Amino acid sequence: MQLNQVTVSARDLDASIAFYRTLGLKLIVKNDHYARFECPDGGSTFSLHLDPEARGVNETTIYFEDDELDGMVVRLKARGIVFDADPVDQSWRWREAYLRDPTGNRICLYQAGEIRRFPPWRLKD
């Protein structure tokens, strides 16, 4: 099994499309209530579904990995993206920065490398 895509709600589809394009996702499908993006690496997709009543997700976090996290954050800030938390090294050996999309969905941009799938505490098969 392979994770193909994640879909989140968007109050303002055009604003959310602009936001995710600024993050570096490539818009591949768009209509009046839906948009789908390709992630720059790995072949995964990410989509938005219009819901004018959406209030954003706080219990779930959307994770996007970038090997050059600090540089990405600098570039995004220069383009007007506001962060809730700048990159910081976590005890689980990931470097993470947090922000929210225009609907309020929580996003973590992170750098983990091989540690993401193969941490020292990984369970044995």
C-alpha positions in Angstrom: 0.0 0.0 0.0 1.2 3.5 -0.7 -0.2 6.8 0.5 -1.4 8.6 -2.6 -2.9 11.9 -1.5 -4.4 13.9 1.4 -7.3 16.2 0.9 -8.1 19.2 3.2 -10.9 21.7 3.2 -10.4 25.3 2.1 -12.7 28.2 2.8 -11.2 30.3 0.0 -10.0 28.0 -2.8 -8.1 30.6 -4.7 -6.2 31.9 -1.6 -5.4 28.3 -0.6 -4.2 27.5 -4.2 -1.9 30.5 -4.1 -0.5 29.5 -0.7 0.3 25.9 -1.6 1.8 27.0 -4.9 4.1 29.3 -2.9 5.1 26.3 -0.8 6.3 24.7 -4.1 3.4 22.3 -5.0 2.5 22.1 -8.7 -1.2 22.7 -9.5 -2.4 19.8 -11.8 -6.3 19.9 -11.4 -8.6 22.8 -10.7 -12.3 23.4 -10.9 -14.8 25.6 -8.9 -14.7 23.3 -5.8 -11.5 21.3 -6.0 -7.8 21.6 -6.7 -5.0 18.9 -6.8 -1.3 19.4 -6.6 1.7 17.2 -7.2 4.4 17.3 -4.6 7.8 18.3 -6.1 9.4 15.0 -5.0 8.1 11.5 -4.5 5.0 11.4 -6.7 2.4 12.1 -3.9 -0.5 14.4 -4.5 -2.3 16.9 -2.2 -5.7 18.3 -2.7 -8.1 21.0 -1.5 -11.9 20.7 -1.4 -13.9 23.9 -1.1 -15.9 24.2 2.1 -16.9 27.9 2.8 -17.6 26.8 6.4 -14.3 25.1 7.1 -12.5 26.2 10.2 -9.2 24.5 9.7 -7.8 21.4 11.3 -6.0 21.7 14.6 -5.9 18.0 15.7 -4.2 16.8 12.5 -0.9 18.2 11.1 0.0 18.1 7.4 3.8 17.3 7.0 5.9 18.3 4.1 9.6 17.4 4.1 12.4 19.4 2.5 16.1 18.6 2.6 17.0 22.3 2.9 14.4 23.3 5.5 16.1 26.5 6.8 16.6 27.9 3.3 13.0 27.1 2.4 11.7 28.9 5.4 13.8 32.0 4.5 12.5 31.9 1.0 8.9 31.5 2.1 9.2 34.4 4.6 10.5 36.6 1.9 7.4 35.8 -0.1 5.1 36.8 2.8 4.4 33.4 4.4 4.0 33.8 8.2 5.3 31.0 10.5 3.9 30.1 13.9 7.3 28.6 14.8 10.7 28.8 13.1 12.8 25.7 12.5 14.0 24.0 15.7 15.7 20.6 16.3 13.3 18.2 18.1 14.3 15.4 20.6 13.1 12.9 18.0 15.9 14.2 15.6 13.6 16.0 13.2 14.0 19.7 12.4 10.6 21.3 12.3 8.9 24.6 11.5 5.1 25.3 11.9 2.7 27.5 9.9 -1.0 27.5 8.9 -2.7 27.7 5.5 -5.3 30.4 4.8 -8.1 28.1 6.2 -6.1 27.5 9.4 -4.9 23.9 8.7 -1.8 23.2 10.7 1.3 22.5 8.6 4.8 21.2 9.6 7.7 21.7 7.3 10.4 19.5 8.4 13.8 17.9 7.6 14.4 14.3 8.8 16.1 12.3 6.1 16.5 8.6 6.8 15.6 9.1 10.5 11.9 9.5 9.3 11.6 5.9 8.4 14.5 4.4 10.2 14.9 5.9 13.7 17.1 4.0 16.2 13.9 3.1 18.1 12.2 1.6 15.0 10.3 -1.7 15.8 11.9 -4.9 14.4 9.9 -6.7 11.7 
